[in-house]
Amino acid sequence: MWVLNNTKQPGQKYYVIVGKDTIVGRKETTILIIDDQSISRKHSVLSVSHAEANLPYVQRPAIFTLKDFSKYGTFINGKKVESGSTTQLKDGDKIVFGSLKTNEWKVGYEPTVVCSSCLDSQDKKSLKAVLVKLGGHFVSEWTKDCNFLVMSKLNVTVKVCIR
């Protein structure tokens, strides 16, 4: 899952999910930046895409992009983005919206890797649909990359009870 963290206001963060554009600007936007005249009404649009075919491949994270519409600029790692262009973002990138540099954001990637046990095919299908929207991954066996196990029920067996 992709997240944008405000480095000048710790704790302010925005998660960006598949299929929902996150608009940055100074009026009626998802990420509202006020008190900076170099911010356009619709300054930039952040979006994430993730193909269902990539669900089992942890090494293929969802694609996070920024499209700039601003007059005064957006800067990624200190370089100005050309207005109208789309740029793919990476984990650790620093973004500044506007020329006054009143804000700074750090791009973060928080992998969501799920394994399941005891799920029927309909539940797996539903889980995969959610993971696509989150930009996550679904693997068939537990690995060191997994951070969630989803189960519809817990069966207590001798294996579970014996130390």
QUIHUCOR-V720719 format. One record per residue. N is the residue number from 1. SS is DSSP state (alpha for helix, beta for strand, coil for the rest). NEAR is the number of other C-alpha atoms within 8 Angstrom. Layout:
# QUIHUCOR-V720719
N	SS	NEAR
N	SS	NEAR
This chain:
# QUIHUCOR-V720719
1	coil	13
2	beta	13
3	beta	12
4	beta	12
5	beta	13
6	beta	13
7	coil	9
8	coil	7
9	coil	6
10	coil	7
11	coil	6
12	coil	7
13	beta	8
14	beta	8
15	beta	8
16	beta	14
17	coil	13
18	beta	13
19	coil	8
20	coil	8
21	coil	11
22	beta	11
23	beta	12
24	beta	14
25	beta	16
26	coil	13
27	coil	7
28	coil	7
29	coil	11
30	coil	8
31	beta	9
32	beta	10
33	coil	9
34	coil	7
35	coil	4
36	coil	9
37	coil	6
38	coil	10
39	coil	15
40	coil	13
41	coil	8
42	coil	13
43	coil	15
44	beta	13
45	beta	13
46	beta	13
47	beta	14
48	beta	16
49	beta	10
50	coil	12
51	coil	8
52	alpha	7
53	alpha	5
54	alpha	11
55	coil	14
56	coil	9
57	coil	8
58	coil	10
59	coil	4
60	coil	6
61	coil	10
62	coil	11
63	beta	9
64	beta	12
65	beta	11
66	beta	12
67	beta	11
68	beta	15
69	coil	11
70	coil	13
71	coil	9
72	coil	9
73	coil	14
74	beta	14
75	beta	12
76	beta	11
77	coil	7
78	coil	8
79	beta	6
80	beta	8
81	coil	11
82	coil	7
83	coil	9
84	coil	7
85	coil	8
86	beta	8
87	beta	8
88	beta	8
89	beta	10
90	coil	8
91	coil	7
92	coil	7
93	coil	11
94	beta	11
95	beta	13
96	beta	13
97	beta	12
98	coil	15
99	coil	8
100	coil	6
101	coil	8
102	coil	7
103	coil	9
104	coil	12
105	beta	12
106	beta	12
107	beta	15
108	beta	12
109	beta	8
110	coil	7
111	coil	8
112	coil	13
113	beta	13
114	beta	13
115	beta	13
116	beta	12
117	beta	8
118	coil	7
119	coil	10
120	coil	6
121	alpha	6
122	alpha	6
123	alpha	8
124	alpha	10
125	alpha	8
126	alpha	8
127	alpha	8
128	alpha	11
129	alpha	8
130	alpha	8
131	alpha	13
132	alpha	14
133	alpha	11
134	alpha	10
135	coil	16
136	coil	15
137	beta	15
138	beta	11
139	beta	12
140	coil	7
141	coil	6
142	coil	8
143	coil	5
144	coil	4
145	coil	7
146	coil	11
147	coil	7
148	beta	8
149	beta	9
150	beta	9
151	beta	9
152	coil	7
153	coil	5
154	coil	5
155	coil	4
156	coil	7
157	coil	6
158	alpha	6
159	alpha	6
160	alpha	7
161	alpha	7
162	coil	5
163	coil	3
